[in-house]
Amino acid sequence: MRTGKRRTPASRLRGPIIAIVVLLVLAGAAYGFLWLRKPKGLAALPNPAIATPGGFLAYIGSGNTITVGLQVRNVANVPVTLAQARIVPPSGLAKVIVTQVPTGEDNSGFALAGTLPASAPVRLGTDVSDRNAIILARFTVNCSQLPASGVPGGEQIFVTVQVDQQQREEELTPPAVGTVPWLTATARRLCTDPLPATSGQPQLPPLPG
């Protein structure tokens, strides 16, 4: 009588191995599909990705000028770049310069009354030590053209956020003194008291996290 062929151990393992390989291929394909559909770059960021935690510094200078410093913060869970800032001032104010600087040791001795640095991108991380930056702006003031009391100043702040090579512009909420927007409030202070309250130059210290 002919005896049946015996299956070798290798042939018995071939089926399970093929099944495992097929499962791995399917799992890899599913992961790749999900990875391709996952938002990337700017699409993965909250909107806005940069926010104003509140408060600002101001200096009334000579020549009918005001200088302000506003802290901004990265609220995304990935690093972003603050490429530039843009401020729409109220009537009566003319822009001299708008720029941005990192917080910390880089500007611990910076004077609002001094020469402001040129605009350059600032990288904002996700740690307390590197997620903040300061927008600096200087304006000349024409007191006769300032908005009347109770009239909206039309002030706006915009920042350009960059991730990799992608950019988008976001609008921030301007700070206020009571109900008066920050630039109008500072300009009115200049027009009622044109000389600085002190002879010293106020510094722009590292702001808290």
Secondary structure, 3 states (H helix, E strand, C coil): CCCCCCCCHHHHHHHHHHHHHHHHHHHHHHHHHHHHHCCCHHHHCCCCCEECCCCEEEEEECCCEEEEEEEEEECCCCCEEEEEEEEECCCCEEEEEEEEEECCHHHCCCECCCCCCCCCCEEECCCCCCCEEEEEEEEEECHHHCCCCCCCCCCEEEEEEEECCEEEEEEECCCEECCEEHHHHHHHHHHHCCCCCCCCCCECCCCCC
